Amino acid sequence: MSLISASTPLLADVRQLIDSARQRVASTVNAELTQLYWQIGSRVNAELLKGQRAEYGKQVVTELAQQLTTEFGKGWSERQLRYCLRIAEVFPEAQILHTLCSQLSWSHLRLIIQIDEPLKRDFYIEICRVERWSVRQLQERINSLLFERTAISKKPEETIRQDLTQLRTQGQQGEATPIGLILCTGKSQEHVELLQLQQSNIRVADYLTLLPSREVLQTKLHQSIELARAKLNLNLNTAK
């Protein structure tokens, strides 16, 4: 007869100790690797500044990647060195990165540093820390344009929802054409063409390659609502 069953408190305690130790080790290893990548990026950046030529920089990164791959394996590709350069560029102060390492993994940071806009990066850093997102969750939130949608409707969300509900109700009565805002991650014309808007009888009023401020978007949205409401009322009066 076994003295220790699956529900024995002793076994549960030992499991907890092992799991906690593993998590601490993983966190420590992650922090050390991230700091290493930052140090490499800072050192290479300093070397590239000396060259002051794009061709020189590309050659340095390529040759360094080849040397490191020969000595340490495929984990030191040219692409990996580009990540090292980028994290040193995005976080020039070591102390800031050190603080982030205790809360976000290298996989998290690798996604975040690919974001060009500083405010957008800060948004994902803070919310990822607070919500304790996994890497997969972070990627999904970025792909779903969470920042852009939040920037549009963070404060006036309830007001806009009420306006749209009212307009939608009127539209059902008078069959007015609805309005909307489409967000795309890319800037190319091909992205818009792939939406096949014409087939859905959708007309595009403006093409923007950068997201305007929340205030501008709020103003444009309310203007569009008022314009649509005025057209709807005109149609209803004409029908009478």
N, C-alpha and C positions, 0 to 999 in steps of 0.2 A: 504494500500500500504506500503510495507516494505521500510524503509529508507536506509537499508544496503543490497546491492546486493553482489553477489559473486565476482564482479570486483571492489568493492569499495576500494579505497586506504587505508582507515582506517582499514578495515578487513584484508587486506594484511599485513599492518604494525604490527597489533596485532598478527597475525599468526607467523610472523617472530620473534617477541619478544618471543613468547611461544616456538617455535622450538629452538631458540638460547639458551634459559634457560634450556630446556631439554637436549640439547647437553652438556652444561657446567656441569649440574648435573651428567649426565652419565659419563662424563670424570673424574669428581672428584671422583665419587664412584669407578670407575675402578682403578684409581690411588691409592686410599686408600686400596682397596682390594689387589692389587698387592703388595703394601708395606707391608700389613699384612702377606701375604703369605711368603714374603721374610724374615720378622722378625721371623715368626714361623720356617721357614727352618733353619735360622741361629741359633736359640736357640736349636732346636733339634739336629742339626749337632754338636753343642758344647757338648751336652749331650752324643751323640754317641761316640765322641772322647774320652770321659772319660772311656767308657766301653771297648774300644779297642778290641771288639770281635763281629764277624758278628752275632752270635746268640743273643747277648745282643741287638744289634741295631734293629734286626728284631722284637724282642719281645717288645722293647720300642715303635716302630712305630705302631705295631698291637694294643697294649693296649691303647696307646694314641688315636688312631683312634676310638676305641670302646668307650672310655670315652667322646670324643668330639661329636661323633654321638649321644650318649645318651642325652647329654645336648643341642646340637645345631642342630641336624638333620643330614640327609644323605649327606649333602654337605661336611662332614669332614671324608670321607672314607680314608682307608689306601692309596689308589691310589692318592687321593688329597694331602695327606701328602708327598708322594713321589715327587709330583710336587713341593711342597714347598721346599723340600730338594734340588731338582735339580736346582731351580732358584737361591737359595742362593749359590750353588756351581758354577754355570755358571757366576753369577754376584756377586762376593764377595764384591764389593764396592757399598754401598747404593746410592751414588750420581749418579753413572752411571745408575742404575735402575730407579732412580727418573726422570732422563732426558728421558728415554725411555717411561716411563709411560704416558708422555704428548703426545706421538705420536703413541704408539702401545697399543692395549688392552691386557688384560690378555689372551684372546683367541689366539691372535697373538703370544704372548710370550710363551704360553704353547706348541705351535707347534715348535717354534724356539729352545727352550731349549732341545728338544728331539734329536737335531742334535749334533753328537759327535764332528765333526771337527770344530775347532774354526774359521778358514777362511770361511768355508761354512756358519756358523752361521752369521758371520759379513756380508757376501754377502747378505743374505736374510733380515737381519735387515736393512741395508742401502737402498736396492732397495725397500723394503716394505715401508719404511718411505718416500722415494722420490716419488714413484708411488702411494702412498696412497691406497695400496691394501686392499680389504676386507679379512676376514679370509678365505673365500672360495677361493678367488683368490690366496692367499698365499699357501694354501694346494694344489691347482692345479699346481702351479709353481714348488713346491717341488716334487710332483708326476711325473711331466714331465721332471725332471732332468735338470732344467734350469741352475743350477750352473755348472753341469758337461759339458753341451753343451757349455756354455759360456767360461768355462776354456779351452776348446779345441780350440775354433775358435774365440776368442775375437779379437786378432790382425791380425792373418794371414788369416782371413775369406775370403777376396777377392782373395788372392793368391790360397788358397785351392780350392775355387769354380772354378777358372779358370782351375786349373790342372784337377779337376774332370770332368769339361765340355769337356776338350780336350780328356781326356781318354775315356769318354763316347762316344764321336763322333767316335773315333778310334775303340772302342769296337763294335759299331753298324756295322762298316765296316767289321771287322774280327771276330765278335762274340766271343770276349775274355771274360773270366769270370770276373765279377766285384768284387771289394773289398769293404769292409765296416767296420764299428765299431759299435758294439752293446753294449749299456749300460744297466746294470741291477741294480736295487736298492738293491737286495739281493746278498748274497755270496754263497748260497747253490747250489749244483749240480742240485737239482730239478728244480730251476729256468731256468737253461740252457736247461734241458731236455724238459721242457714245451714249449720251443720255436720251437721244432720239426725241428731243422735245417737240419737234414739229409734228410728229406722229400723234402726240397727245394733245395737240392744239394748244401748246404752251408757247407764249411769245416772251422773249428775253428783252427787258428794258435796258439793263446795264450789265456790262461785264467788268468785274473788278478782280485784279490779281492780288490785292492785299485786303485783309479784313479791316474795314473802317473802325473807328472807335465805337464804343457802346452807345454814346450819346448820338452820334451820327446815324447809327443804325436805328435807334429808337425813333429819331425824328423822321427818317425816311419811311419807316414802317407805318407810323401814325399818318403821315402824309398820304401814303398809298391807301390806307384804310379810309381816310376821309374822301379821297378821290373816288374810290370804288363805291362808297356809300352815296356820294353825290350822283354818280352815274346811275346807280340803282334807283334812287328816288326819281330821277329824270325819266327813266324807263317806265317806272310804275305810273307816274303822272301822265305820260304819253299814252300808256295803255288805257287809262281811264277815259 
